[in-house]
Amino acid sequence: MQTIRAKRDASDADLRLVLAGAATAVGGIGALLALIGSDSPLRGPFTLFFLLAAPAVAIAAALDGLDPLGRAIVALAGAIVVDMLVAQGLLALHLWSVRGGVAAVTVLSALTLLLVLVRRSGGRTARRGGS
């Protein structure tokens, strides 16, 4: 059975890149506002976006085999779980602070992305060497 795919315009790819860049900027600004302790009215929504988006992107990168909708749902649920576990851990250790929570989520998300990148590059190297 052959799958027929519709051709996508270059404008679709450009729009996706612009949206990804905007989401990265909003998340980065949210993390920065939380870490410096700003009193900006944008601090809350931007930080919440960062706390959901950073772990969701890291988890979605690790889920290669799922279709896009399933990947998005699982990544968002996983992001909520990561946020709750970070909050619970910081509260249990009596170390709760907004800065600490944002920093912990940042570190966990970065480590997850790093592990995904290492796994992917290691798998490609092993296949080349074995062939």
All heavy atoms as an XYZ file, in Angstrom:
922
protein
N       0.839     -1.166      0.000
C       0.000      0.000      0.000
C       0.890      1.237      0.000
O       1.857      1.309      0.742
C      -0.894     -0.015      1.233
C      -1.771      1.206      1.325
S      -2.814      1.181      2.784
C      -4.185      0.269      2.136
N       0.535      2.190     -0.824
C       1.334      3.394     -0.954
C       0.596      4.568     -0.320
O      -0.599      4.731     -0.498
C       1.601      3.688     -2.421
C       2.511      4.859     -2.636
C       2.802      5.053     -4.115
O       2.258      4.373     -4.953
N       3.670      5.995     -4.411
N       1.345      5.374      0.415
C       0.764      6.549      1.057
C       0.971      7.749      0.150
O       2.077      8.005     -0.318
C       1.433      6.818      2.410
O       1.305      5.651      3.210
C       0.806      8.004      3.105
N      -0.100      8.468     -0.095
C      -0.017      9.670     -0.914
C      -0.002     10.862      0.020
O      -0.883     11.017      0.860
C      -1.215      9.764     -1.877
C      -1.230      8.553     -2.800
C      -1.155     11.068     -2.673
C      -2.460      8.471     -3.675
N       1.011     11.672     -0.115
C       1.146     12.840      0.746
C       0.973     14.095     -0.082
O       1.455     14.195     -1.194
C       2.505     12.867      1.420
C       2.706     11.696      2.344
C       4.065     11.768      2.968
N       4.293     10.538      3.696
C       4.623     10.502      4.969
N       4.784     11.596      5.632
N       4.828      9.354      5.566
N       0.300     15.047      0.512
C       0.133     16.326     -0.170
C       1.421     17.126     -0.065
O       2.118     17.073      0.945
C      -1.021     17.104      0.460
N       1.723     17.847     -1.119
C       2.917     18.689     -1.091
C       2.640     19.893     -0.201
O       1.570     20.477     -0.229
C       3.269     19.154     -2.495
C       3.742     18.041     -3.382
C       4.166     18.580     -4.722
C       4.658     17.441     -5.595
N       5.094     17.918     -6.896
N       3.620     20.253      0.576
C       3.478     21.395      1.472
C       4.209     22.588      0.889
O       5.276     22.451      0.312
C       4.028     21.064      2.853
C       3.242     19.968      3.507
C       3.710     19.758      4.902
N       3.002     18.621      5.457
C       2.566     18.567      6.673
N       2.769     19.558      7.489
N       1.932     17.509      7.115
N       3.622     23.730      1.078
C       4.249     24.954      0.603
C       5.431     25.320      1.477
O       5.519     24.931      2.629
C       3.253     26.107      0.631
C       2.118     25.893     -0.351
O       2.390     25.580     -1.514
O       0.971     26.049      0.085
N       6.299     26.135      0.916
C       7.402     26.671      1.706
C       6.880     27.615      2.768
O       7.490     27.779      3.820
C       8.392     27.398      0.799
N       5.702     28.204      2.530
C       5.125     29.123      3.513
C       4.711     28.379      4.781
O       4.759     28.942      5.872
C       3.935     29.871      2.924
O       2.913     28.968      2.561
N       4.296     27.108      4.658
C       3.981     26.311      5.844
C       5.217     26.117      6.709
O       5.160     26.234      7.923
C       3.417     24.938      5.451
C       1.995     24.995      4.960
O       1.341     26.043      5.159
O       1.534     23.993      4.376
N       6.331     25.796      6.063
C       7.579     25.608      6.809
C       8.027     26.916      7.437
O       8.498     26.932      8.579
C       8.660     25.058      5.884
N       7.883     28.015      6.682
C       8.262     29.316      7.231
C       7.398     29.684      8.426
O       7.903     30.198      9.427
C       8.145     30.405      6.161
C       9.180     30.246      5.059
O      10.169     29.521      5.283
O       8.982     30.838      3.983
N       6.104     29.422      8.332
C       5.199     29.724      9.448
C       5.550     28.897     10.675
O       5.548     29.405     11.800
C       3.746     29.480      9.034
C       2.703     29.749     10.107
C       2.726     31.218     10.519
C       1.324     29.354      9.612
N       5.877     27.646     10.464
C       6.271     26.798     11.595
C       7.542     27.310     12.265
O       7.657     27.291     13.484
C       6.473     25.356     11.143
C       5.187     24.653     10.832
C       5.427     23.233     10.453
N       4.182     22.607     10.052
C       4.080     21.365      9.681
N       5.153     20.608      9.648
N       2.921     20.866      9.335
N       8.488     27.753     11.467
C       9.725     28.293     12.032
C       9.465     29.576     12.809
O      10.041     29.793     13.880
C      10.753     28.543     10.929
C      11.388     27.303     10.319
C      12.291     27.684      9.151
C      12.158     26.535     11.365
N       8.601     30.421     12.290
C       8.271     31.664     12.989
C       7.552     31.363     14.300
O       7.863     31.952     15.342
C       7.410     32.587     12.085
C       6.826     33.737     12.877
C       8.239     33.101     10.923
N       6.610     30.424     14.268
C       5.902     30.059     15.498
C       6.834     29.409     16.520
O       6.734     29.665     17.721
C       4.730     29.133     15.181
C       3.556     29.772     14.446
C       2.514     28.713     14.101
C       2.938     30.885     15.274
N       7.745     28.572     16.056
C       8.709     27.953     16.969
C       9.618     29.006     17.586
O       9.938     28.958     18.777
C       9.531     26.897     16.235
N      10.043     29.958     16.784
C      10.877     31.038     17.304
C      10.136     31.899     18.309
O      10.686     32.279     19.349
N       8.869     32.199     18.015
C       8.068     32.993     18.952
C       7.848     32.241     20.261
O       7.929     32.826     21.351
C       6.729     33.356     18.321
N       7.578     30.943     20.180
C       7.378     30.147     21.394
C       8.659     30.075     22.216
O       8.618     30.166     23.452
C       6.910     28.737     21.025
N       9.790     29.946     21.546
C      11.066     29.932     22.251
C      11.321     31.263     22.940
O      11.774     31.302     24.093
C      12.210     29.607     21.272
O      11.937     28.352     20.649
C      13.543     29.547     21.972
N      11.011     32.344     22.255
C      11.212     33.673     22.844
C      10.307     33.883     24.054
O      10.763     34.371     25.099
C      10.956     34.751     21.799
N       9.042     33.507     23.942
C       8.111     33.673     25.060
C       8.557     32.833     26.252
O       8.573     33.299     27.395
C       6.671     33.306     24.631
C       5.750     33.168     25.826
C       6.129     34.345     23.659
N       8.939     31.575     25.999
C       9.413     30.715     27.083
C      10.691     31.235     27.718
O      10.835     31.247     28.947
N      11.619     31.679     26.899
C      12.871     32.219     27.426
C      12.657     33.479     28.247
O      13.256     33.654     29.313
N      11.780     34.348     27.770
C      11.469     35.567     28.528
C      10.789     35.211     29.837
O      11.084     35.799     30.883
C      10.605     36.521     27.681
C      11.433     37.097     26.537
C      10.022     37.640     28.528
C      10.624     37.846     25.497
N       9.889     34.228     29.813
C       9.227     33.802     31.045
C      10.204     33.266     32.067
O      10.135     33.597     33.257
N      11.139     32.427     31.618
C      12.151     31.897     32.535
C      13.032     33.014     33.074
O      13.336     33.058     34.269
C      13.002     30.842     31.829
N      13.414     33.928     32.205
C      14.262     35.041     32.628
C      13.539     35.943     33.633
O      14.119     36.327     34.653
C      14.698     35.856     31.411
C      15.631     37.022     31.689
C      16.972     36.497     32.188
C      15.815     37.852     30.443
N      12.269     36.258     33.364
C      11.509     37.097     34.292
C      11.362     36.429     35.656
O      11.409     37.093     36.699
C      10.129     37.429     33.717
C      10.089     38.394     32.543
C       8.665     38.496     31.984
C      10.611     39.754     32.932
N      11.168     35.110     35.663
C      11.041     34.397     36.934
C      12.370     34.347     37.678
O      12.409     34.499     38.895
C      10.525     32.984     36.697
N      13.454     34.150     36.947
C      14.756     34.032     37.600
C      15.262     35.356     38.163
O      15.934     35.380     39.181
C      15.783     33.440     36.635
C      15.569     31.969     36.296
C      16.539     31.518     35.215
C      15.692     31.094     37.529
N      14.928     36.471     37.504
C      15.385     37.763     38.027
C      14.393     38.367     39.008
O      14.688     39.380     39.632
C      15.688     38.767     36.890
C      14.432     39.127     36.114
C      16.784     38.261     35.993
C      14.632     40.239     35.106
N      13.222     37.749     39.165
C      12.241     38.233     40.133
C      11.540     39.510     39.710
O      11.210     40.344     40.547
N      11.290     39.656     38.437
C      10.644     40.850     37.905
C       9.196     40.954     38.387
O       8.546     39.951     38.672
C      10.670     40.801     36.380
O       9.914     41.844     35.837
N       8.690     42.188     38.476
C       7.298     42.422     38.845
C       6.422     42.678     37.626
O       5.337     43.230     37.741
C       7.202     43.612     39.803
C       7.770     43.290     41.170
O       7.748     42.098     41.543
O       8.257     44.214     41.856
N       6.861     42.270     36.457
C       6.124     42.489     35.219
C       4.823     41.693     35.226
O       4.771     40.564     35.740
C       6.980     42.044     34.031
O       6.223     42.037     32.851
N       3.762     42.239     34.655
C       2.509     41.478     34.567
C       2.616     40.280     33.609
O       1.779     39.384     33.654
C       1.491     42.490     34.059
C       2.266     43.598     33.483
C       3.598     43.603     34.154
N       3.633     40.251     32.781
C       3.828     39.129     31.867
C       4.578     37.966     32.508
O       4.669     36.894     31.920
C       4.599     39.596     30.628
C       3.891     40.629     29.755
C       4.804     41.065     28.629
C       2.600     40.074     29.218
N       5.088     38.179     33.693
C       5.878     37.146     34.362
C       5.076     35.862     34.560
O       5.553     34.768     34.245
C       6.368     37.662     35.705
C       7.100     36.624     36.516
C       7.481     37.162     37.870
N       8.030     36.117     38.694
C       8.311     36.252     39.957
N       8.096     37.406     40.559
N       8.808     35.256     40.633
N       3.877     35.950     35.068
C       3.064     34.765     35.346
C       2.733     33.947     34.108
O       3.045     32.750     34.042
N       2.096     34.563     33.094
C       1.746     33.762     31.920
C       2.957     33.237     31.145
O       2.943     32.094     30.680
C       0.940     34.722     31.039
C       0.727     35.949     31.807
C       1.548     35.895     33.043
N       4.000     34.053     31.021
C       5.171     33.605     30.279
C       5.905     32.494     31.022
O       6.403     31.552     30.419
C       6.119     34.774     30.008
C       5.694     35.682     28.879
C       4.410     35.636     28.353
C       6.576     36.588     28.349
C       4.023     36.484     27.318
C       6.207     37.438     27.314
C       4.922     37.380     26.800
N       5.970     32.602     32.352
C       6.629     31.555     33.132
C       5.822     30.261     33.084
O       6.388     29.168     32.962
C       6.832     32.007     34.585
O       7.589     33.221     34.583
C       7.566     30.960     35.398
N       4.499     30.367     33.157
C       3.655     29.179     33.039
C       3.854     28.522     31.679
O       3.949     27.292     31.578
C       2.187     29.536     33.249
C       1.196     28.394     33.117
C       1.458     27.337     34.185
C      -0.223     28.909     33.213
N       3.934     29.334     30.627
C       4.191     28.787     29.291
C       5.523     28.047     29.273
O       5.629     26.945     28.729
C       4.176     29.901     28.243
C       4.442     29.406     26.854
C       3.445     28.791     26.127
C       5.698     29.527     26.291
C       3.692     28.312     24.852
C       5.958     29.055     25.023
C       4.950     28.450     24.291
N       6.550     28.642     29.863
C       7.860     27.989     29.906
C       7.788     26.670     30.669
O       8.349     25.659     30.234
C       8.901     28.897     30.551
C      10.209     28.206     30.785
C      11.091     27.996     29.743
C      10.552     27.740     32.042
C      12.289     27.341     29.942
C      11.742     27.082     32.254
C      12.617     26.880     31.201
N       7.108     26.682     31.823
C       7.045     25.481     32.660
C       6.285     24.345     31.971
O       6.503     23.172     32.291
C       6.412     25.803     34.007
C       7.271     26.656     34.936
C       6.482     27.037     36.178
C       8.554     25.934     35.307
N       5.400     24.665     31.049
C       4.708     23.620     30.298
C       5.458     23.252     29.013
O       5.527     22.088     28.643
C       3.284     24.050     29.962
C       2.320     24.100     31.141
C       0.987     24.670     30.701
C       2.144     22.729     31.747
N       6.014     24.259     28.347
C       6.614     24.012     27.038
C       7.980     23.331     27.116
O       8.274     22.448     26.296
C       6.734     25.323     26.269
N       8.821     23.728     28.054
C      10.179     23.174     28.094
C      10.185     21.656     28.304
O      10.797     20.931     27.511
C      11.012     23.885     29.160
N       9.508     21.135     29.328
C       9.502     19.674     29.455
C       8.716     18.986     28.337
O       9.062     17.886     27.924
C       8.846     19.408     30.808
C       8.609     20.703     31.446
C       8.875     21.777     30.468
N       7.674     19.642     27.820
C       6.882     19.030     26.748
C       7.722     18.855     25.488
O       7.646     17.810     24.824
C       5.649     19.873     26.455
N       8.526     19.837     25.155
C       9.390     19.727     23.973
C      10.424     18.627     24.184
O      10.700     17.834     23.269
C      10.062     21.085     23.676
C      11.192     20.936     22.672
C       9.033     22.084     23.179
N      10.978     18.550     25.378
C      11.980     17.518     25.655
C      11.367     16.121     25.576
O      11.970     15.207     25.003
C      12.597     17.752     27.029
N      10.177     15.973     26.123
C       9.513     14.660     26.083
C       9.093     14.322     24.662
O       9.238     13.181     24.210
C       8.320     14.637     27.061
C       8.834     14.715     28.496
C       7.467     13.388     26.855
C       7.753     14.960     29.525
N       8.576     15.301     23.921
C       8.154     15.057     22.540
C       9.337     14.641     21.667
O       9.183     13.829     20.764
C       7.486     16.301     21.964
N      10.511     15.193     21.948
C      11.697     14.817     21.174
C      12.068     13.353     21.396
O      12.617     12.701     20.508
C      12.871     15.718     21.551
N      11.753     12.846     22.572
C      12.083     11.455     22.886
C      11.072     10.461     22.306
O      11.356      9.273     22.215
C      12.169     11.270     24.398
N       9.904     10.934     21.910
C       8.839     10.055     21.427
C       8.813     10.042     19.910
O       7.990     10.692     19.273
C       7.484     10.518     21.972
C       7.351     10.538     23.487
C       6.029     11.167     23.891
C       7.470      9.145     24.056
N       9.678      9.258     19.308
C       9.776      9.224     17.852
C       8.631      8.464     17.196
O       8.157      8.853     16.147
C      11.090      8.572     17.425
C      12.281      9.456     17.665
O      12.100     10.679     17.721
O      13.391      8.907     17.794
N       8.186      7.387     17.785
C       7.255      6.482     17.121
C       5.796      6.892     17.124
O       5.009      6.275     16.427
N       5.418      7.899     17.876
C       4.006      8.256     17.964
C       3.595      9.222     16.863
O       4.399      9.978     16.347
C       3.713      8.906     19.318
C       3.804      8.007     20.543
C       3.530      8.815     21.794
C       2.830      6.859     20.443
N       2.292      9.194     16.553
C       1.772     10.175     15.609
C       1.755     11.552     16.290
O       1.846     11.635     17.510
C       0.371      9.779     15.145
C      -0.631      9.732     16.268
O      -0.313      9.144     17.324
O      -1.730     10.280     16.107
N       1.658     12.634     15.533
C       1.791     13.975     16.117
C       0.788     14.295     17.223
O       1.163     14.894     18.231
C       1.598     14.910     14.921
C       2.006     14.099     13.751
C       1.622     12.687     14.078
N      -0.465     13.909     17.074
C      -1.451     14.199     18.113
C      -1.152     13.423     19.390
O      -1.173     13.971     20.495
C      -2.867     13.894     17.630
C      -3.980     14.154     18.643
C      -4.014     15.632     19.023
C      -5.314     13.707     18.096
N      -0.832     12.153     19.256
C      -0.483     11.343     20.419
C       0.769     11.850     21.108
O       0.860     11.894     22.336
N       1.748     12.270     20.311
C       2.973     12.823     20.863
C       2.692     14.099     21.644
O       3.230     14.300     22.738
C       3.965     13.113     19.739
C       5.294     13.637     20.226
C       6.200     14.018     19.101
N       6.532     12.842     18.305
C       7.386     12.855     17.304
N       7.977     13.969     16.953
N       7.652     11.757     16.643
N       1.838     14.965     21.106
C       1.510     16.221     21.787
C       0.788     15.964     23.107
O       1.095     16.593     24.132
C       0.669     17.106     20.883
N      -0.140     15.032     23.112
C      -0.904     14.730     24.330
C       0.002     14.126     25.396
O      -0.024     14.536     26.560
C      -2.089     13.803     24.004
C      -3.128     14.568     23.179
C      -2.720     13.251     25.278
C      -4.219     13.707     22.607
N       0.814     13.161     25.010
C       1.715     12.517     25.968
C       2.764     13.511     26.473
O       3.097     13.533     27.667
C       2.378     11.273     25.330
C       3.477     10.730     26.220
C       1.342     10.212     25.055
N       3.272     14.368     25.589
C       4.281     15.347     25.994
C       3.696     16.360     26.974
O       4.345     16.717     27.964
C       4.843     16.056     24.771
N       2.481     16.830     26.729
C       1.859     17.777     27.645
C       1.564     17.130     28.998
O       1.820     17.732     30.048
C       0.576     18.350     27.044
C      -0.106     19.431     27.845
C       0.815     20.628     28.048
C      -1.383     19.874     27.162
N       1.066     15.903     28.981
C       0.826     15.201     30.241
C       2.140     14.966     30.991
O       2.210     15.131     32.215
C       0.122     13.873     29.973
N       3.182     14.598     30.268
C       4.485     14.402     30.892
C       5.047     15.691     31.466
O       5.682     15.684     32.523
N       4.808     16.807     30.783
C       5.280     18.103     31.285
C       4.597     18.450     32.602
O       5.240     18.950     33.533
C       5.024     19.193     30.253
N       3.321     18.169     32.683
C       2.594     18.426     33.935
C       3.139     17.543     35.048
O       3.329     17.998     36.181
C       1.082     18.222     33.725
C       0.551     19.312     32.787
C       0.329     18.235     35.056
C      -0.864     19.090     32.309
N       3.430     16.292     34.729
C       3.987     15.378     35.723
C       5.361     15.864     36.188
O       5.653     15.861     37.392
C       4.066     13.939     35.159
C       4.887     13.035     36.050
C       2.671     13.374     34.971
N       6.202     16.291     35.266
C       7.533     16.800     35.636
C       7.394     18.007     36.555
O       8.072     18.105     37.588
C       8.358     17.154     34.378
C       9.590     17.966     34.729
C       8.758     15.887     33.643
N       6.511     18.938     36.192
C       6.307     20.126     37.027
C       5.819     19.753     38.429
O       6.286     20.318     39.423
C       5.317     21.081     36.367
C       5.883     21.724     35.115
O       7.122     21.753     34.965
O       5.081     22.210     34.287
N       4.898     18.821     38.500
C       4.374     18.409     39.808
C       5.440     17.697     40.637
O       5.536     17.911     41.854
C       3.163     17.485     39.644
C       1.971     18.162     39.075
S       1.400     19.440     40.191
C      -0.088     19.910     39.415
N       6.238     16.861     40.008
C       7.296     16.166     40.748
C       8.369     17.132     41.242
O       8.876     16.983     42.353
C       7.919     15.068     39.893
C       7.052     13.837     39.662
C       7.717     12.888     38.676
C       6.757     13.131     40.971
N       8.703     18.127     40.434
C       9.671     19.137     40.868
C       9.106     19.916     42.055
O       9.788     20.118     43.068
C      10.033     20.092     39.711
C      10.736     21.335     40.210
C      10.912     19.364     38.703
N       7.846     20.329     41.947
C       7.233     21.076     43.049
C       7.162     20.226     44.312
O       7.483     20.701     45.412
C       5.832     21.533     42.641
N       6.763     18.970     44.183
C       6.669     18.091     45.338
C       8.044     17.849     45.968
O       8.189     17.864     47.192
C       6.046     16.757     44.938
C       5.792     15.835     46.098
C       5.088     14.563     45.670
O       4.829     14.340     44.497
N       4.775     13.714     46.635
N       9.053     17.652     45.140
C      10.402     17.438     45.661
C      10.937     18.659     46.392
O      11.525     18.544     47.471
N      10.724     19.841     45.812
C      11.204     21.057     46.463
C      10.445     21.326     47.765
O      11.037     21.781     48.752
C      11.076     22.250     45.514
C      12.039     22.248     44.324
C      11.746     23.422     43.395
C      13.480     22.272     44.774
N       9.147     21.045     47.770
C       8.374     21.232     49.004
C       8.791     20.227     50.078
O       8.891     20.578     51.256
C       6.880     21.103     48.723
C       6.238     22.289     48.008
C       4.819     21.941     47.589
C       6.244     23.524     48.886
N       9.035     18.987     49.677
C       9.437     17.966     50.645
C      10.793     18.285     51.265
O      11.038     17.975     52.432
C       9.472     16.592     49.980
N      11.662     18.915     50.499
C      12.991     19.266     51.002
C      13.031     20.651     51.647
O      14.102     21.116     52.035
C      14.007     19.204     49.864
C      14.222     17.818     49.251
C      15.090     17.917     48.013
C      14.833     16.872     50.272
N      11.877     21.295     51.720
C      11.770     22.652     52.289
C      12.674     23.633     51.546
O      13.309     24.494     52.148
C      12.082     22.665     53.788
C      11.210     21.764     54.577
N       9.888     22.056     54.821
C      11.447     20.564     55.150
C       9.353     21.077     55.528
N      10.285     20.151     55.739
N      12.731     23.476     50.228
C      13.555     24.338     49.388
C      12.732     25.102     48.361
O      13.271     25.604     47.380
C      14.606     23.494     48.640
C      15.631     22.776     49.490
C      16.484     21.850     48.632
C      16.506     23.783     50.212
N      11.410     25.176     48.565
C      10.555     25.751     47.544
C      10.855     27.224     47.304
O      10.953     28.023     48.222
C       9.085     25.611     47.909
C       8.233     26.359     46.924
C       7.559     27.510     47.127
C       8.025     26.021     45.561
N       6.941     27.903     45.980
C       7.212     27.005     44.995
C       8.468     24.968     44.750
C       6.816     26.975     43.667
C       8.058     24.947     43.427
C       7.244     25.940     42.913
N      11.018     27.570     46.040
C      11.064     28.951     45.570
C      10.732     28.921     44.089
O      10.911     27.894     43.415
C      12.437     29.578     45.796
O      13.386     29.029     44.919
N      10.245     30.028     43.583
C       9.931     30.096     42.160
C      11.205     29.924     41.344
O      11.235     29.181     40.365
C       9.228     31.430     41.823
C       9.032     31.576     40.329
C       7.899     31.526     42.554
N      12.246     30.592     41.740
C      13.524     30.481     41.024
C      14.039     29.048     41.022
O      14.526     28.544     40.012
C      14.560     31.397     41.651
C      14.260     32.847     41.429
C      15.282     33.719     42.107
N      14.920     35.116     41.945
C      15.352     36.082     42.701
N      16.198     35.830     43.683
N      14.974     37.320     42.478
N      13.951     28.393     42.168
C      14.409     27.008     42.257
C      13.584     26.077     41.385
O      14.126     25.173     40.739
N      12.285     26.294     41.345
C      11.416     25.470     40.501
C      11.717     25.651     39.024
O      11.817     24.682     38.270
N      11.867     26.900     38.612
C      12.182     27.170     37.206
C      13.557     26.592     36.855
O      13.727     25.987     35.793
C      12.116     28.690     36.912
C      12.691     29.006     35.552
C      10.688     29.184     37.016
N      14.510     26.749     37.740
C      15.850     26.211     37.487
C      15.824     24.685     37.402
O      16.469     24.092     36.522
C      16.815     26.673     38.572
N      15.083     24.036     38.291
C      15.019     22.572     38.279
C      14.341     22.056     37.005
O      14.817     21.087     36.393
C      14.273     22.076     39.514
N      13.268     22.699     36.593
C      12.587     22.285     35.362
C      13.498     22.518     34.156
O      13.545     21.700     33.237
C      11.237     23.022     35.212
C      10.648     22.820     33.830
C      10.257     22.545     36.264
N      14.226     23.611     34.168
C      15.166     23.891     33.077
C      16.235     22.814     32.990
O      16.540     22.308     31.907
C      15.828     25.271     33.283
O      14.813     26.263     33.367
C      16.783     25.598     32.159
N      16.802     22.455     34.121
C      17.858     21.434     34.143
C      17.316     20.080     33.690
O      17.942     19.395     32.860
C      18.491     21.334     35.547
C      19.365     20.107     35.680
C      19.280     22.601     35.851
N      16.162     19.684     34.193
C      15.583     18.396     33.795
C      15.260     18.367     32.304
O      15.504     17.362     31.627
C      14.334     18.097     34.616
C      14.577     17.716     36.072
C      13.258     17.597     36.822
C      15.351     16.415     36.155
N      14.712     19.451     31.788
C      14.378     19.508     30.361
C      15.637     19.474     29.507
O      15.687     18.773     28.487
C      13.573     20.772     30.056
O      12.374     20.777     30.792
N      16.659     20.212     29.913
C      17.909     20.232     29.156
C      18.589     18.865     29.182
O      19.110     18.410     28.150
C      18.842     21.301     29.718
N      18.578     18.202     30.330
C      19.173     16.867     30.408
C      18.418     15.867     29.543
O      19.029     15.014     28.893
C      19.209     16.386     31.859
C      20.266     17.025     32.744
C      20.115     16.541     34.189
C      21.655     16.727     32.228
N      17.099     15.963     29.521
C      16.296     15.065     28.681
C      16.621     15.283     27.209
O      16.823     14.322     26.459
C      14.800     15.282     28.940
O      14.532     15.105     30.326
C      13.959     14.310     28.132
N      16.678     16.543     26.790
C      17.038     16.833     25.397
C      18.456     16.362     25.072
O      18.702     15.820     23.992
C      16.915     18.327     25.121
C      15.540     18.827     24.735
C      15.537     20.341     24.628
C      15.059     18.201     23.447
N      19.360     16.550     26.001
C      20.743     16.114     25.787
C      20.813     14.595     25.633
O      21.505     14.085     24.748
C      21.627     16.576     26.942
C      23.101     16.238     26.841
C      23.721     16.966     25.657
C      23.817     16.603     28.123
N      20.076     13.870     26.473
C      20.064     12.407     26.363
C      19.468     11.949     25.041
O      19.944     10.989     24.439
C      19.296     11.799     27.536
C      19.985     11.865     28.887
C      19.047     11.380     29.984
C      21.256     11.045     28.877
N      18.436     12.629     24.582
C      17.835     12.290     23.289
C      18.843     12.520     22.162
O      18.994     11.680     21.276
C      16.549     13.107     23.053
C      16.072     12.980     21.611
C      15.459     12.664     24.005
N      19.532     13.650     22.208
C      20.518     13.940     21.167
C      21.682     12.949     21.191
O      22.148     12.506     20.139
C      21.036     15.365     21.319
C      20.018     16.460     21.018
C      20.597     17.834     21.349
C      19.577     16.396     19.579
N      22.133     12.588     22.373
C      23.226     11.614     22.487
C      22.771     10.249     21.977
O      23.505      9.565     21.257
C      23.722     11.525     23.948
C      24.594     10.313     24.170
C      24.447     12.798     24.323
N      21.557      9.865     22.330
C      21.033      8.577     21.882
C      20.919      8.531     20.366
O      21.278      7.550     19.734
C      19.665      8.318     22.511
C      19.087      6.965     22.142
C      17.691      6.817     22.633
N      16.857      7.759     21.870
C      15.544      7.786     21.928
N      14.913      6.984     22.731
N      14.857      8.640     21.204
N      20.419      9.609     19.774
C      20.265      9.638     18.318
C      21.608      9.642     17.606
O      21.793      8.941     16.621
C      19.448     10.850     17.895
C      17.991     10.692     18.206
C      17.196     11.862     17.711
N      15.806     11.705     18.099
C      14.918     12.651     18.003
N      15.247     13.837     17.538
N      13.671     12.424     18.378
N      22.538     10.433     18.071
C      23.842     10.477     17.408
C      24.616      9.181     17.644
O      25.332      8.718     16.763
C      24.658     11.679     17.885
O      25.005     11.533     19.245
N      24.460      8.573     18.806
C      25.126      7.302     19.087
C      24.571      6.175     18.254
O      25.294      5.313     17.783
N      23.268      6.185     18.028
C      22.644      5.154     17.204
C      23.073      5.245     15.761
O      23.311      4.250     15.097
N      23.229      6.448     15.254
C      23.666      6.619     13.861
C      25.104      6.184     13.697
O      25.459      5.551     12.725
C      23.527      8.095     13.461
C      22.106      8.506     13.284
C      22.019      9.935     12.801
N      20.634     10.314     12.732
C      20.169     11.511     13.028
N      21.009     12.443     13.438
N      18.898     11.783     12.934
N      25.946      6.501     14.678
C      27.349      6.117     14.591
C      27.488      4.607     14.654
O      28.260      4.022     13.904
C      28.157      6.757     15.768
O      27.886      8.145     15.773
C      29.628      6.529     15.583
N      26.725      3.961     15.525
C      26.819      2.510     15.656
C      26.348      1.824     14.372
O      26.936      0.823     13.948
C      25.977      2.044     16.843
N      25.310      2.343     13.734
C      24.834      1.721     12.500
C      25.845      1.870     11.373
O      26.037      0.979     10.585
C      23.496      2.356     12.085
C      22.342      1.759     12.835
C      21.025      2.284     12.283
N      20.356      2.903     13.406
C      19.720      4.044     13.381
N      19.628      4.722     12.278
N      19.132      4.527     14.455
N      26.491      3.031     11.315
C      27.491      3.224     10.258
C      28.682      2.300     10.455
O      29.195      1.735      9.524
C      27.978      4.679     10.266
C      26.981      5.637      9.710
C      27.603      7.009      9.664
N      26.580      7.985      9.420
C      26.676      9.254      9.714
N      27.766      9.730     10.281
N      25.703     10.095      9.447
N      29.093      2.181     11.715
C      30.264      1.354     12.002
C      29.973     -0.130     11.767
O      30.819     -0.877     11.349
N      28.740     -0.550     12.016
C      28.382     -1.945     11.854
C      28.143     -2.351     10.413
O      28.216     -3.492     10.061
N      27.854     -1.395      9.542
C      27.526     -1.714      8.148
C      28.755     -1.933      7.323
O      29.767     -1.384      7.442
C      26.724     -0.588      7.518
O      25.529     -0.408      8.190
